[in-house]
């Protein structure tokens, strides 16, 4: 179990976001260097949770602390942007520009000089691409022609570009072929370990969750309680008996 300092701490959180019921989280603590997967959140609920964690929105009830401070105390846009830089977000909301190449998309966090990428930026791009498994021969591929696995790798690289402390992944395997999901999970886990990142993965795939993260929790939507998946299996066994 990770013993680092808490980077995310949610307590008694309720957020109305337009779903059939409000998002509820009874308690969630994520520590530095810890990897946790959450099951039971659809795409919209996952976005709502990530918005709370990144202070893009505030809870209707309860408290959200990030890096030891309440999100409610972030007082201005500059403070929010500084806070946001500590998160890397992986998911379909992360913008990819189809008219650019893979390499140019990777350069965007560092520079807008994309027709002639500066040497220092190119070195950063190559380092990121190597880290996430984007082969050198594929980096000139137009983003529009990239397959789902390439697209999620580019999103992962962009999430890592500013050296975040926390990775937040919204259903990262949703568009990836089943045959590639295990490889993606292993890559996510390896990156988080190598960088000593905290990582929160929201997914509907229990096998992917178990392969990517050290802990897997299932939410009980009515209460917001989070329990290890083994506890849920025991609950169903009791009620099916």
WOGIHU-V190437 format. One line per field, one symbol per residue. ss: DSSP state (A for helix, B for strand, O for the rest). burial: b if it has 9 or more other C-alpha atoms within 8 Angstrom, else e. Layout:
ss = ???
burial = ???
This chain:
ss = OOOOOBBBBBBBBBBOOOOOOOBBBBBBBBBOOOBBBBBOOOAAAAAAAAAAAOOOOOOOBBBBBBOOBBAAAOOOAAAAAAAAOOBBBBOOOOOOOOOOBAAAAAAOOOOOOOOOOOAAAAAAAAAAAAAAOOOAAAOOOBAAAOOAAAAAAAAAAAAAOOOOOBBBBBOOOOOOOAAAAAAAAAAAAAAAAAAOOBBBBBOOOAAAAAAAOOBBBBBBOOOOBBBBAAAAAAAAAAAAO
burial = eeeeebbbbbbbbbbbeebeebbbbbbbbbbbbbbbbbbbbeeebbbbbbbbbbbeebbeebbbbbeeebbeeeeeeebbeebebbbbbbbeeeeeeeebbbbbbbbbeebeebeebeeebbeebbebbbbbebeeeebebbbeebebbbbbbbbbbbbbbbebbbbbbbbbbeebbeebbbebbbbbbebbbeeebbbbbbbbeeebbbbbbbbbbbbbbeebbbbbbeebeeeeeeeee
